[in-house]
Amino acid sequence: MVGIGTVLSDDPSLTVKSEERRKKRVSSGLPENPLRVVVDSFARTPTNAEILRKGEGKRLVAVSTRAPSHRVEELKGLRDVEVVVTGDSRVDLRKLMEILWDRGIRRLMVEGGGTLNWSLFYEGLVDEYITYVGNVIIGGEKAPTPVDGEGFVKGISLELIGSERLGEGVILRWRVMR
Ligand SMILES: NC(=O)c1ccc[n+]([C@@H]2O[C@H](COP(=O)([O-])OP(=O)(O)OC[C@H]3O[C@@H](n4cnc5c(N)ncnc54)[C@H](OP(=O)(O)O)[C@@H]3O)[C@@H](O)[C@H]2O)c1
């Protein structure tokens, strides 16, 4: 799952990149790619976005009741694209999780960006947080952070549950403390 900000700035496809993993999925009866989800209150996802065009598998665009109907219809007309309406001004993330749960989805990986991440933390919808610390300094005072939005006064506590070297960096896996 990604937010519309990420779709518009990075145009990710969110396909499974490893051929071996794709083959493994298919041989166990799964589609090549898991369901891909865009959180997009006003149905701004371009019809030629990579996430809607590239790779096999279903997509779900979650919009709010304020999404223009012509845009919703345009998205609905695309192959393997479903549009769900939830929330009045913004997508209701809790309801969206219920919708996904009802479809049998038990694990959801969110790839950001920071605004969506913040909302998910704020609503208490995050179980695990995975960070990669790599060997490149980027910086920049206007650079987005992993969790943007309003931020937290008290912060959200994490418990480190795993670490693994990957290339010249480290993957850290954290459990969100309730
Ligand atoms: N380093 C990384 O791994 C990584 C990963 C992903 C993104 N990024 C970077 O992050 C930036 C994009 O992040 P972003 O924060 O601008 O956008 P975002 O988090 O991808 O998307 C946020 C947008 O989603 C929509 N939305 C709908 N319902 C929402 C809800 N309940 N809560 C929160 N958002 C909701 C809102 O737009 P509407 O109201 O218009 O729908 C909101 O502005 C880009 O610079 C990208 O390169 C980096």
Ligand as a Chemical Component Dictionary entry (heavy atoms), coordinates in Angstrom:
data_LIG
# 
_chem_comp.id                   LIG 
_chem_comp.type                 NON-POLYMER 
_chem_comp.pdbx_formal_charge   0 
_chem_comp.three_letter_code    LIG 
# 
loop_
_chem_comp_atom.comp_id 
_chem_comp_atom.atom_id 
_chem_comp_atom.alt_atom_id 
_chem_comp_atom.type_symbol 
_chem_comp_atom.charge 
_chem_comp_atom.model_Cartn_x 
_chem_comp_atom.model_Cartn_y 
_chem_comp_atom.model_Cartn_z 
_chem_comp_atom.pdbx_ordinal 
LIG N1  N1  N 0  12.382 6.584  1.228  1  
LIG C1  C1  C 0  11.339 5.834  1.033  2  
LIG O1  O1  O 0  11.386 4.656  1.242  3  
LIG C2  C2  C 0  10.061 6.486  0.559  4  
LIG C3  C3  C 0  8.933  5.687  0.404  5  
LIG C4  C4  C 0  7.746  6.304  -0.022 6  
LIG C5  C5  C 0  7.711  7.665  -0.263 7  
LIG N2  N2  N 1  8.819  8.413  -0.124 8  
LIG C6  C6  C 0  8.775  9.862  -0.369 9  
LIG O2  O2  O 0  7.692  10.420 0.346  10 
LIG C7  C7  C 0  7.146  11.517 -0.387 11 
LIG C8  C8  C 0  5.644  11.323 -0.557 12 
LIG O3  O3  O 0  5.073  11.232 0.705  13 
LIG P1  P1  P 0  3.854  12.147 1.135  14 
LIG O4  O4  O 0  3.868  12.197 2.615  15 
LIG O5  O5  O -1 3.897  13.423 0.375  16 
LIG O6  O6  O 0  2.625  11.349 0.563  17 
LIG P2  P2  P 0  1.993  9.913  0.926  18 
LIG O7  O7  O 0  2.148  9.607  2.367  19 
LIG O8  O8  O 0  2.478  8.934  -0.081 20 
LIG O9  O9  O 0  0.465  10.184 0.598  21 
LIG C9  C9  C 0  -0.249 11.055 1.450  22 
LIG C10 C10 C 0  -1.556 11.436 0.843  23 
LIG O10 O10 O 0  -2.469 10.330 0.917  24 
LIG C11 C11 C 0  -3.762 10.843 0.951  25 
LIG N3  N3  N 0  -4.552 10.320 2.038  26 
LIG C12 C12 C 0  -5.846 9.938  1.923  27 
LIG N4  N4  N 0  -6.321 9.550  3.091  28 
LIG C13 C13 C 0  -5.322 9.685  3.979  29 
LIG C14 C14 C 0  -5.246 9.457  5.374  30 
LIG N5  N5  N 0  -6.275 8.990  6.079  31 
LIG N6  N6  N 0  -4.087 9.718  5.988  32 
LIG C15 C15 C 0  -3.022 10.180 5.293  33 
LIG N7  N7  N 0  -3.033 10.416 3.975  34 
LIG C16 C16 C 0  -4.186 10.174 3.328  35 
LIG C17 C17 C 0  -3.653 12.366 1.148  36 
LIG O11 O11 O 0  -3.836 13.018 -0.101 37 
LIG P3  P3  P 0  -5.324 13.246 -0.641 38 
LIG O12 O12 O 0  -6.084 13.843 0.494  39 
LIG O13 O13 O 0  -5.184 14.128 -1.812 40 
LIG O14 O14 O 0  -5.820 11.898 -1.008 41 
LIG C18 C18 C 0  -2.228 12.539 1.583  42 
LIG O15 O15 O 0  -1.692 13.789 1.252  43 
LIG C19 C19 C 0  7.870  11.566 -1.714 44 
LIG O16 O16 O 0  8.877  12.539 -1.631 45 
LIG C20 C20 C 0  8.489  10.174 -1.809 46 
LIG O17 O17 O 0  9.662  10.171 -2.584 47 
LIG C21 C21 C 0  9.992  7.831  0.305  48 
# 
loop_
_chem_comp_bond.comp_id 
_chem_comp_bond.atom_id_1 
_chem_comp_bond.atom_id_2 
_chem_comp_bond.value_order 
_chem_comp_bond.pdbx_ordinal 
LIG N1  C1  SING 1  
LIG C1  O1  DOUB 2  
LIG C1  C2  SING 3  
LIG C2  C3  SING 4  
LIG C2  C21 DOUB 5  
LIG C3  C4  DOUB 6  
LIG C4  C5  SING 7  
LIG C5  N2  DOUB 8  
LIG N2  C6  SING 9  
LIG N2  C21 SING 10 
LIG C6  O2  SING 11 
LIG C6  C20 SING 12 
LIG O2  C7  SING 13 
LIG C7  C8  SING 14 
LIG C7  C19 SING 15 
LIG C8  O3  SING 16 
LIG O3  P1  SING 17 
LIG P1  O4  DOUB 18 
LIG P1  O5  SING 19 
LIG P1  O6  SING 20 
LIG O6  P2  SING 21 
LIG P2  O7  DOUB 22 
LIG P2  O8  SING 23 
LIG P2  O9  SING 24 
LIG O9  C9  SING 25 
LIG C9  C10 SING 26 
LIG C10 O10 SING 27 
LIG C10 C18 SING 28 
LIG O10 C11 SING 29 
LIG C11 N3  SING 30 
LIG C11 C17 SING 31 
LIG N3  C12 SING 32 
LIG N3  C16 SING 33 
LIG C12 N4  DOUB 34 
LIG N4  C13 SING 35 
LIG C13 C14 SING 36 
LIG C13 C16 DOUB 37 
LIG C14 N5  SING 38 
LIG C14 N6  DOUB 39 
LIG N6  C15 SING 40 
LIG C15 N7  DOUB 41 
LIG N7  C16 SING 42 
LIG C17 O11 SING 43 
LIG C17 C18 SING 44 
LIG O11 P3  SING 45 
LIG P3  O12 DOUB 46 
LIG P3  O13 SING 47 
LIG P3  O14 SING 48 
LIG C18 O15 SING 49 
LIG C19 O16 SING 50 
LIG C19 C20 SING 51 
LIG C20 O17 SING 52 
# 
